[in-house]
Amino acid sequence: MVVYEVTVHTGDRVHATTLNNIHIKLVGTEGESDRTWLMSLVIFRGSVSTYSVTCEKSLGQLVLIELDKRKLIIVPSDAWFPDKVEVKSPEGDIYTFPVYCWISDSETHRYREGKALRIFEDSNPLGQYAREQELSQRSVDYNWDLYQPGMPYTIKSDGPLDLPDEVQFSFTKSTQFAFTAATGVAELRLKGLADNNDTWKNLDDINEVFNNKDTRLSDYIQEHWKEDSLFGYQYLNGSNPILIRRCKTLPPNFPVTDDMVFIPEGSNLSNELKQGNIYLCDYKNLDGMPGNTVLGMQQYLAAPLVLFHKRPDDKLMPIAIQLKQTPAEDNPIFVPNDSNYDWLTAKIFVRSADFTEHQLNSHLLRTHLLAEVFAVSLLRNLPMVHPLYKLLIPHTRYTLQINEMARSTLIGPSGVFTLFAASGGETLTKILARSLSSITYSSLCIPDDIAERDMQDIPNYYYRDDGLKIWKIMSKFVQGVLEYYYKSDDEVLKDSELQTWIGDIFEHGFLSQPKSGIPQSFTTVPELIKFVTMVMFTCSCQHASVNSGQFDYGGWMPNSPPTLRCPPPTEKDTTTEATMLATLPPISVTVQGMATLWLLSRQSSDFVPLGHYPEDHFTEEIPRQLQSHFKADLDMFSVSINNRNAYLEIPYTYLDPNKVENSVAI
């Protein structure tokens, strides 16, 4: 007889404790153990318990374990969350079996030994069978659904609670999220504002909405939002820093001339274009999109073009705004020398357009929806033992549930965005479809995107500086891990699971559009490294860059109006404070928008920062060392960001690794 020492690590999370009977079977190359009861009345959360499993002879090299949970007659069924199981063989070898998921039923669940294996090297018949069974079940649990034509596919689900247990929020996350949402709405209703559809009488009254929910930066925005320098700064380091690009030739539909705009120090527009000091934001994505109906009133969307000048003092200043795409007599080009309210109203229409472009394209599509595609394809096509699963699964945490919640509470028929934003309802799906049809692989890779927008050398572009640095650190980490497992291009080519993963992404994420540039297959190790870096960056850093500053820059509603009630002015000298207030959203819409941005900017207590891996999916020493080096590099970079920010009037914190969540979780 031989004895195996089995150590069970139960997760330290709420409700991880079980009162049910737990059984284990060890399966090796030379046989398997009996199904053995792990003798314990209660397996507590956070516990580490050791048991003995006796066999007639050695089982050889352990391949997998089988776990099942059965309720007692007088005890109700409950869920159990094991982190991992470690087994010490009679020969003294230690085997680790990562689990990290809920077991809530009475079925038998198989978990592979922790060494990562590609499909072509998984030669044991028992391992092959377990691999096939796992993916077969996952293809049922994680199925594709077409939410709307022209949009990326989503997970097929009847709601957040219909998702598999392993991808749902923790109890802590669920409780805090619900409490935060309830607190914001309750507070606003107590003030009698949420149902008040009146027009704001003056701008100062808006400050009363969230006077105890403001941040240091939102206070700064409220004080300086009318200033051109802050207007320009936001396009570099605000919530939507990916639209602006250098302009060396004016678009034919934006006929700005030298005599229209003032360029200081004796220069002119033509010279500044040649010298590379002119920049453009073009909201052509919104052209022709109908405005939503909010509270029974027609709303309006502009599709502006905005020209900026980088001055010798390095400030980026707006110099011309055209609010519609087609030049015409009733589409004037506004400039800073116009009347105060003409120029301010033009900037308000731009900021409202940016709200839509940011929320639907930069935020929802390019981070949330793509992260969901990456997650579903990962769960459908790569088993837990695959090295890429181990690398990317931490970057999918909570994404499926937060997106399901967004579809019901934000963009669904009764969602806040649908009810209160100018681009809600049918317009939302049209904008998303247009955005997806024009998305490119290079625009998702920050080094390529910066180069294509010709933004390499503009000063004070902290999104670029921090993003490129983290991309480099992340790429180094991904390269180390993938080159450890893939020694040649041939190994990439023959990994059929890997090829199915990228094919699924191409088909269901990018609707099989070759012009997107998204790979349809992988042929080389460098191709794989770049794509995986993009996935990891999108699910963490890119999301943080467009999500974390939402309340900072949008909490003061006039700086980022979700909707406007009047069409763009068709001639100059027709705007006043009264027309501006009549154009801005009414009180109730302002309240709903600010409450939503406040909710979506909160960090939960079980936040996992970038580079932190509390779950040990990798068991080999080299990948674990690479994870440690990755975290150390990020920690050093965080220090440098904090040192820089100490000297900035507006610190840029959104890509501080300690404040970037590992996944799209909010």
VOGU-3710 file (C-alpha; in Angstrom, 3 decimals, decimal comma):
1> mvvyevtvht> 0,000/0,000/0,000  1,117/3,572/-0,714  -0,160/6,848/0,684  -0,644/10,151/-1,145  -0,746/13,319/0,933  -3,468/15,623/-0,400  -3,565/19,296/0,649  -6,686/21,277/-0,233  -6,527/25,097/-0,332  -9,983/26,675/-0,065
11> gdrvhattln> -10,363/30,234/-1,302  -10,556/33,046/1,222  -13,702/34,613/-0,177  -17,222/35,029/1,159  -19,310/31,831/0,913  -16,303/29,669/-0,053  -16,983/27,430/2,996  -18,878/24,192/2,395  -20,781/21,827/4,696  -21,129/19,238/1,927
21> nihiklvgte> -19,108/16,099/1,450  -16,077/16,489/-0,806  -14,572/13,513/-2,649  -11,370/13,232/-4,657  -9,927/10,737/-7,096  -6,277/10,790/-8,205  -5,608/9,745/-11,794  -2,101/8,859/-12,998  -0,318/7,210/-15,878  -0,295/3,853/-14,027
31> gesdrtwlms> -3,795/3,839/-12,583  -6,215/5,728/-10,411  -7,201/5,851/-6,750  -10,589/5,041/-5,330  -13,014/7,938/-4,976  -12,043/9,104/-1,500  -14,030/11,170/0,986  -12,050/14,070/2,400  -13,057/13,521/6,010  -14,149/16,863/7,454
41> lvifrgsvst> -17,452/18,167/8,778  -16,755/21,647/7,406  -14,207/22,933/4,891  -13,796/26,564/5,870  -12,969/29,526/3,632  -9,247/30,281/3,658  -8,426/26,880/5,142  -5,550/24,608/4,186  -6,460/21,014/5,026  -4,397/17,852/4,530
51> ysvtcekslg> -5,798/14,376/3,939  -4,462/10,918/3,048  -5,431/8,904/-0,013  -4,350/5,260/0,113  -3,702/3,189/-3,018  -2,605/-0,386/-3,570  0,316/0,772/-5,724  1,894/3,886/-7,169  -0,222/5,658/-9,749  2,814/6,758/-11,742
61> qlvlieldkr> 2,910/10,369/-12,886  -0,276/12,154/-11,813  -2,268/13,556/-14,738  -5,443/14,925/-13,174  -7,750/14,857/-10,190  -11,489/14,442/-10,017  -13,476/16,432/-7,443  -17,136/16,180/-6,585  -19,349/17,676/-3,882  -22,440/15,906/-2,496
71> kliivpsdaw> -24,878/17,340/-0,001  -25,826/15,575/3,206  -29,424/14,570/3,797  -30,099/17,196/6,457  -27,754/19,891/5,088  -28,699/21,995/2,050  -26,454/22,077/-0,975  -23,956/24,932/-1,034  -21,132/26,166/-3,239  -17,445/25,574/-2,557
81> fpdkvevksp> -14,505/27,527/-3,961  -11,224/25,576/-3,922  -8,117/27,479/-4,969  -5,878/24,519/-5,655  -5,033/20,995/-4,590  -1,466/19,863/-3,905  -0,552/16,187/-3,853  2,659/14,679/-2,493  3,331/11,274/-3,994  4,973/8,344/-2,169
91> egdiytfpvy> 8,060/9,074/-4,293  8,213/12,612/-2,832  7,069/14,468/-5,963  4,776/17,474/-5,519  1,921/17,955/-7,987  -0,195/21,118/-8,067  -3,692/21,245/-9,542  -5,030/24,820/-10,013  -8,827/25,078/-9,663  -9,920/28,659/-8,823
101> cwisdsethr> -13,590/28,204/-9,587  -16,862/27,459/-7,835  -18,172/23,924/-7,505  -21,896/24,253/-6,871  -23,370/21,077/-8,371  -22,955/17,348/-7,733  -21,141/16,589/-10,983  -17,602/15,256/-11,272  -15,085/17,972/-12,184  -11,651/17,180/-13,613
111> yregkalrif> -8,594/19,386/-13,104  -5,251/18,916/-14,774  -1,846/19,008/-13,151  -0,521/22,569/-13,342  2,246/22,205/-15,913  1,073/24,000/-19,053  0,583/21,771/-22,113  -0,207/22,627/-25,726  -2,500/20,199/-27,515  0,255/18,646/-29,631
121> edsnplgqya> 2,300/17,670/-26,551  -0,620/16,372/-24,469  0,091/12,727/-25,232  -1,592/10,941/-22,320  -4,975/9,480/-23,389  -6,560/10,405/-20,053  -5,309/13,971/-20,400  -6,537/14,163/-23,976  -9,975/12,929/-22,939  -10,184/15,433/-20,077
131> reqelsqrsv> -9,115/18,211/-22,459  -11,804/17,298/-24,970  -14,491/17,023/-22,297  -13,581/20,388/-20,798  -13,798/22,220/-24,125  -16,989/20,388/-25,056  -18,653/21,617/-21,867  -17,252/25,119/-22,261  -18,663/25,380/-25,785  -22,081/24,870/-24,182
141> dynwdlyqpg> -21,526/27,181/-21,198  -19,987/29,969/-23,282  -21,897/30,370/-26,503  -22,015/33,319/-28,901  -24,998/35,601/-29,330  -25,584/38,366/-31,887  -26,715/41,330/-29,793  -27,300/43,644/-32,768  -26,242/43,418/-36,450  -22,908/45,095/-37,103
151> mpytiksdgp> -21,758/44,808/-33,482  -19,317/42,295/-31,958  -20,936/39,098/-30,744  -21,568/38,734/-27,020  -21,995/35,818/-24,651  -25,365/34,101/-24,902  -27,049/34,651/-21,558  -30,400/35,552/-20,030  -28,751/38,012/-17,660  -25,878/38,376/-15,196
161> ldlpdevqfs> -27,128/35,645/-12,846  -27,455/33,204/-15,750  -23,688/33,272/-16,320  -21,541/30,352/-15,123  -20,526/30,735/-11,473  -16,836/31,020/-12,289  -17,244/34,343/-14,171  -19,737/36,045/-11,868  -18,905/38,802/-9,388  -17,726/37,808/-5,950
171> ftkstqfaft> -20,198/38,391/-3,138  -18,048/41,363/-2,082  -18,100/42,913/-5,536  -21,851/42,362/-5,974  -22,706/43,845/-2,595  -20,504/46,918/-2,980  -21,663/47,586/-6,544  -25,334/47,421/-5,577  -24,781/49,589/-2,499  -22,871/52,237/-4,454
181> aatgvaelrl> -25,602/52,424/-7,089  -28,367/52,615/-4,492  -26,555/55,272/-2,479  -26,135/57,612/-5,445  -29,717/57,350/-6,615  -31,163/57,613/-3,102  -29,169/60,712/-2,308  -30,234/62,429/-5,496  -33,899/61,584/-5,002  -33,784/62,935/-1,478
191> kgladnndtw> -32,762/66,262/-2,979  -35,801/66,211/-5,252  -33,696/66,518/-8,399  -33,946/63,166/-10,166  -37,515/63,828/-11,348  -37,142/67,551/-11,983  -37,299/68,193/-15,730  -36,820/71,944/-15,499  -34,037/73,841/-17,242  -31,119/74,941/-15,083
201> knlddinevf> -31,544/78,583/-14,096  -27,793/79,134/-13,830  -24,607/77,084/-13,919  -23,878/77,443/-10,212  -26,988/75,406/-9,352  -25,418/72,352/-11,014  -22,794/72,280/-8,288  -25,486/71,309/-5,776  -26,108/67,950/-7,433  -23,004/66,158/-6,229
211> nnkdtrlsdy> -21,379/68,657/-3,897  -20,125/65,847/-1,654  -19,180/63,497/-4,486  -16,710/65,707/-6,283  -13,033/64,893/-6,755  -10,083/67,261/-6,716  -9,927/67,147/-10,496  -13,681/67,543/-10,998  -13,462/70,679/-8,845  -10,652/71,921/-11,074
221> iqehwkedsl> -12,722/71,206/-14,196  -15,668/73,113/-12,786  -13,453/76,126/-12,160  -11,574/76,118/-15,483  -13,905/74,384/-17,991  -14,430/77,535/-20,069  -10,687/78,005/-20,669  -9,288/77,079/-24,084  -6,126/75,624/-22,564  -8,119/73,058/-20,554
231> fgyqylngsn> -10,313/72,322/-23,570  -7,181/71,412/-25,547  -5,505/69,551/-22,672  -8,397/67,106/-22,419  -7,723/65,750/-25,892  -4,296/64,635/-24,722  -4,975/63,430/-21,200  -8,724/63,417/-20,581  -11,150/60,526/-20,910  -10,777/60,255/-24,692
241> pilirrcktl> -7,095/60,702/-25,605  -7,164/58,586/-28,790  -8,999/60,806/-31,281  -6,638/63,716/-31,871  -4,063/63,528/-34,677  -1,509/65,791/-36,325  -2,879/67,650/-39,349  -0,551/68,675/-42,169  -3,251/69,206/-44,789  -6,691/70,531/-43,936
251> ppnfpvtddm> -9,598/68,234/-44,853  -11,448/69,571/-47,913  -14,665/69,848/-45,847  -12,997/72,117/-43,264  -12,158/75,326/-45,214  -10,270/77,267/-42,560  -8,120/80,043/-44,066  -5,137/82,001/-42,782  -7,181/85,133/-42,237  -9,827/83,314/-40,163
261> vfipegsnls> -7,554/82,320/-37,291  -5,023/84,151/-35,177  -1,605/82,544/-34,768  0,663/84,373/-32,280  4,211/85,561/-32,868  3,688/86,578/-36,503  3,090/83,114/-37,936  0,015/81,924/-39,800  -1,979/78,737/-40,316  -0,170/77,714/-43,500
271> nelkqgniyl> 3,247/77,948/-41,844  2,087/76,088/-38,738  0,656/73,282/-40,862  4,036/72,852/-42,563  5,868/72,910/-39,236  3,598/70,210/-37,778  2,014/72,379/-35,093  -1,620/71,891/-36,142  -3,816/69,051/-34,826  -7,301/67,852/-35,710
281> cdyknldgmp> -10,227/66,097/-34,044  -12,795/64,889/-36,556  -16,116/63,482/-35,318  -17,123/62,183/-38,748  -18,222/58,943/-37,080  -21,318/60,851/-35,868  -22,221/62,409/-39,207  -25,858/61,903/-40,121  -26,727/60,147/-36,870  -30,221/61,080/-35,643
291> gntvlgmqqy> -30,600/62,396/-32,127  -32,522/60,405/-29,547  -35,824/61,536/-27,994  -35,405/62,291/-24,280  -38,330/63,145/-22,022  -40,458/63,579/-25,136  -38,101/66,134/-26,702  -35,934/65,775/-29,797  -32,203/65,813/-28,968  -29,298/66,793/-31,192
301> laaplvlfhk> -25,899/65,365/-32,107  -23,208/67,380/-33,819  -20,386/65,922/-35,930  -17,747/68,630/-35,469  -14,280/69,237/-36,804  -11,903/70,961/-34,391  -8,533/72,493/-35,214  -5,831/72,951/-32,566  -2,559/74,850/-32,533  0,437/73,861/-30,437
311> rpddklmpia> 1,822/77,175/-29,291  5,480/77,909/-28,529  4,660/77,543/-24,806  3,536/73,950/-25,634  -0,119/74,590/-24,821  -2,613/73,004/-27,211  -5,234/75,631/-28,048  -8,428/75,306/-30,141  -8,424/77,767/-33,038  -11,431/76,754/-35,186
321> iqlkqtpaed> -14,621/74,704/-34,799  -17,076/73,634/-37,485  -20,084/71,843/-35,985  -21,238/69,895/-39,064  -19,262/67,953/-41,633  -20,461/69,688/-44,797  -19,385/73,327/-45,340  -22,300/75,685/-45,907  -23,510/79,190/-45,149  -25,577/77,837/-42,264
331> npifvpndsn> -22,532/75,963/-40,908  -20,180/78,741/-39,725  -16,624/78,161/-38,582  -16,352/79,438/-35,015  -13,089/80,936/-33,737  -11,917/82,242/-30,337  -12,460/85,866/-31,429  -16,195/85,308/-31,774  -18,494/86,432/-28,972  -17,994/84,651/-25,653
341> ydwltakifv> -21,223/82,661/-25,919  -20,722/81,791/-29,591  -17,329/80,277/-28,827  -18,442/78,632/-25,569  -21,530/77,153/-27,220  -19,416/75,753/-30,060  -17,103/74,119/-27,504  -20,107/72,673/-25,642  -21,319/70,997/-28,856  -17,835/69,561/-29,348
351> rsadftehql> -17,669/68,260/-25,783  -21,099/66,654/-26,175  -19,963/64,959/-29,390  -16,881/63,793/-27,525  -19,108/62,314/-24,800  -20,761/60,141/-27,438  -17,559/59,225/-29,284  -15,841/58,423/-25,999  -18,622/56,374/-24,433  -19,612/54,345/-27,494
361> nshllrthll> -16,397/53,957/-29,490  -13,392/54,493/-27,238  -14,958/52,997/-24,111  -17,799/50,557/-24,876  -16,608/49,121/-28,190  -12,824/49,250/-27,961  -12,535/48,022/-24,386  -15,717/46,419/-22,997  -17,041/44,656/-26,092  -13,651/43,588/-27,419
371> aevfavsllr> -12,616/42,367/-23,966  -15,779/40,250/-23,936  -14,890/38,769/-27,315  -11,387/37,934/-26,086  -12,811/36,371/-22,910  -15,512/34,248/-24,555  -13,119/32,958/-27,215  -10,558/32,124/-24,529  -13,090/30,202/-22,452  -14,501/28,362/-25,473
381> nlpmvhplyk> -11,282/27,328/-27,142  -8,443/27,021/-24,649  -8,501/24,521/-21,771  -7,203/25,465/-18,331  -3,972/23,588/-18,975  -3,098/25,703/-22,032  -0,341/28,292/-21,377  -2,298/31,100/-23,044  -5,313/30,384/-20,841  -3,091/30,667/-17,780
391> lliphtrytl> -1,627/33,935/-19,061  -4,886/35,662/-20,021  -7,557/34,343/-17,645  -6,690/36,939/-14,926  -7,436/39,658/-17,486  -11,018/38,418/-18,032  -12,137/38,707/-14,392  -15,721/40,047/-14,042  -15,819/41,229/-17,685  -18,740/39,064/-18,757
401> qinemarstl> -20,918/40,084/-15,834  -20,161/43,806/-16,029  -21,033/43,720/-19,737  -24,255/41,824/-19,100  -25,180/44,442/-16,508  -24,338/47,233/-18,960  -26,638/45,730/-21,567  -29,526/45,777/-19,111  -28,934/48,935/-17,054  -27,061/51,228/-19,466
411> igpsgvftlf> -27,762/50,471/-23,119  -30,859/48,252/-22,879  -34,398/49,548/-23,588  -34,740/50,966/-20,069  -31,059/51,771/-19,589  -29,740/55,155/-18,523  -27,926/55,731/-21,812  -31,001/54,808/-23,827  -33,291/57,076/-21,841  -31,088/60,114/-21,322
421> aasggetltk> -28,306/60,332/-23,942  -28,612/61,943/-27,374  -27,027/58,867/-28,938  -29,172/56,299/-27,093  -31,559/53,767/-28,621  -31,283/52,932/-32,316  -28,614/55,576/-32,831  -26,338/53,741/-30,414  -26,309/50,563/-32,491  -25,757/52,538/-35,690
431> ilarslssit> -22,750/54,334/-34,220  -21,286/51,082/-32,871  -21,709/49,345/-36,231  -20,042/52,247/-38,045  -17,238/52,310/-35,478  -16,593/48,568/-35,748  -16,532/48,688/-39,550  -13,708/51,219/-39,411  -11,689/49,731/-36,534  -8,157/48,544/-37,296
441> ysslcipddi> -5,694/46,263/-35,565  -3,063/48,997/-35,601  -5,380/51,402/-33,755  -5,591/48,852/-30,913  -1,799/48,688/-30,545  -0,669/51,913/-28,909  2,795/52,112/-30,562  1,202/51,775/-34,017  -1,675/54,067/-33,130  0,603/56,858/-31,899
451> aerdmqdipn> 2,667/56,597/-35,070  -0,380/56,580/-37,366  -1,810/59,653/-35,668  1,651/61,239/-35,845  1,569/62,070/-32,149  5,096/60,957/-31,254  6,511/64,323/-30,225  3,730/66,604/-28,986  4,649/67,689/-25,429  2,632/66,898/-22,308
461> yyyrddglki> 0,917/63,853/-23,812  1,034/61,699/-20,698  -1,389/59,080/-22,032  1,138/58,400/-24,790  4,177/58,485/-22,510  2,720/56,165/-19,871  0,941/53,913/-22,356  4,038/53,286/-24,477  6,102/52,528/-21,383  3,578/50,027/-20,024
471> wkimskfvqg> 3,193/48,442/-23,468  6,968/47,897/-23,530  6,980/46,392/-20,036  3,977/44,211/-20,868  5,398/43,070/-24,202  8,624/42,013/-22,482  6,617/39,918/-20,012  4,409/38,353/-22,708  7,452/37,623/-24,849  9,186/35,859/-21,957
481> vleyyyksdd> 6,194/33,656/-21,207  5,297/32,772/-24,791  8,876/32,120/-25,894  9,221/29,774/-22,919  6,421/27,643/-24,371  6,788/28,284/-28,112  10,346/27,634/-29,213  9,645/28,008/-32,921  7,134/29,309/-35,439  6,298/25,716/-36,289
491> evlkdselqt> 4,959/25,152/-32,762  2,648/28,124/-33,187  1,397/26,787/-36,507  0,575/23,332/-35,156  -1,234/24,537/-32,027  -4,769/23,971/-33,343  -6,420/25,348/-30,178  -4,471/28,578/-30,515  -5,490/28,900/-34,169  -9,137/28,266/-33,309
501> wigdifehgf> -8,945/30,976/-30,629  -7,773/33,695/-33,022  -10,167/32,504/-35,735  -13,069/32,797/-33,318  -11,984/36,352/-32,417  -11,694/37,345/-36,076  -15,129/35,961/-36,883  -17,170/37,011/-33,856  -15,280/40,099/-32,735  -14,456/41,716/-36,063
511> lsqpksgipq> -17,154/40,052/-38,195  -14,582/38,490/-40,534  -13,526/41,861/-41,961  -10,057/41,442/-43,553  -9,631/45,226/-43,839  -9,478/45,405/-40,039  -6,013/43,868/-40,181  -6,880/41,491/-37,328  -4,989/38,212/-37,792  -7,051/35,256/-38,964
521> sfttvpelik> -4,324/32,858/-37,867  -0,849/32,959/-36,359  2,226/31,918/-38,311  5,078/33,230/-36,138  5,942/33,683/-32,486  6,336/37,507/-32,846  2,815/37,730/-34,343  1,453/35,876/-31,346  3,386/38,037/-28,864  2,081/41,274/-30,373
531> fvtmvmftcs> -1,542/40,133/-30,451  -1,505/38,798/-26,888  0,114/42,040/-25,695  -2,697/43,961/-27,396  -5,325/41,791/-25,702  -3,761/42,230/-22,270  -3,253/45,986/-22,791  -6,840/46,477/-24,010  -8,320/44,594/-21,055  -6,333/46,556/-18,479
541> cqhasvnsgq> -4,527/49,763/-19,457  -6,648/50,940/-22,371  -9,800/50,444/-20,359  -8,315/52,336/-17,409  -7,315/55,245/-19,654  -10,873/55,766/-20,920  -12,795/54,724/-17,814  -11,081/56,036/-14,697  -11,437/59,740/-15,518  -15,135/59,673/-16,381
551> fdyggwmpns> -16,319/61,462/-13,265  -13,235/63,686/-13,091  -14,014/65,171/-16,513  -17,752/64,495/-16,760  -18,892/65,148/-13,200  -19,219/68,820/-14,119  -21,917/68,277/-16,747  -21,324/71,373/-18,967  -17,859/69,993/-19,720  -19,288/66,726/-21,071
561> pptlrcpppt> -23,046/66,944/-21,778  -24,666/63,568/-22,551  -27,256/65,275/-24,729  -28,197/68,704/-26,102  -31,745/69,984/-26,611  -31,144/72,487/-29,415  -29,524/72,056/-32,837  -26,099/73,601/-33,551  -26,285/77,346/-34,235  -26,509/78,177/-37,926
571> ekdttteatm> -25,141/81,689/-37,685  -22,978/83,731/-35,389  -24,080/86,272/-32,776  -27,262/84,373/-31,908  -26,212/82,790/-28,589  -26,669/84,035/-25,042  -26,511/82,569/-21,560  -30,222/81,800/-21,867  -29,810/79,901/-25,156  -26,863/77,985/-23,691
581> latlppisvt> -28,892/76,909/-20,615  -31,807/75,949/-22,876  -29,419/73,798/-24,926  -27,882/71,961/-21,970  -29,692/68,920/-20,501  -32,426/69,601/-17,935  -31,944/68,926/-14,239  -33,147/65,298/-14,207  -30,940/64,272/-17,142  -27,961/65,976/-15,552
591> vqgmatlwll> -28,594/64,092/-12,325  -28,902/60,705/-14,037  -25,754/61,258/-16,072  -23,664/62,395/-13,130  -24,909/59,535/-10,930  -23,953/57,015/-13,602  -20,459/58,442/-14,091  -19,955/58,483/-10,324  -20,949/54,811/-10,079  -18,711/53,753/-12,968
601> srqssdfvpl> -15,693/55,541/-11,514  -15,759/53,753/-8,138  -13,105/51,193/-7,263  -14,231/48,071/-5,387  -12,359/46,628/-2,416  -11,486/43,444/-4,336  -9,787/45,457/-7,092  -6,743/43,586/-8,476  -4,018/45,920/-9,810  -2,159/45,257/-13,029
611> ghypedhfte> 0,636/42,729/-12,554  -0,853/41,184/-9,408  -1,708/37,502/-9,756  -3,394/36,228/-6,580  -4,322/32,988/-8,358  -1,436/30,645/-9,166  -2,405/29,350/-12,592  1,239/28,887/-13,537  3,143/26,292/-11,531  6,459/26,201/-13,436
621> eiprqlqshf> 9,260/28,294/-12,012  10,154/30,360/-15,115  6,670/31,813/-15,770  6,297/32,545/-12,059  9,616/34,396/-12,066  8,500/36,363/-15,118  5,336/37,380/-13,273  7,461/38,640/-10,378  9,720/40,609/-12,731  6,655/42,067/-14,481
631> kadldmfsvs> 5,263/43,316/-11,182  8,646/44,730/-10,145  8,958/46,637/-13,443  5,453/48,038/-13,016  6,171/49,060/-9,418  9,262/50,976/-10,529  7,285/52,691/-13,260  4,574/53,633/-10,774  7,189/55,436/-8,691  8,350/57,418/-11,723
641> innrnaylei> 4,746/58,406/-12,535  4,214/59,644/-8,984  7,458/61,624/-9,111  6,391/63,301/-12,361  2,881/63,998/-11,143  4,183/65,812/-8,084  5,157/68,695/-10,393  2,018/68,771/-12,555  -0,916/71,093/-12,071  -3,159/68,277/-13,339
651> pytyldpnkv> -1,576/64,928/-12,401  -2,125/62,113/-14,902  -2,856/59,000/-12,832  -5,006/56,803/-15,049  -2,117/54,615/-16,239  -0,362/54,336/-12,894  -0,036/50,514/-12,713  -1,162/50,535/-9,086  -4,443/52,145/-10,204  -4,998/50,074/-13,357
661> ensvai> -7,269/47,075/-12,841  -6,115/43,773/-14,314  -9,379/43,384/-16,239  -12,466/45,206/-17,458  -14,330/44,908/-14,165  -16,302/48,163/-13,964
//
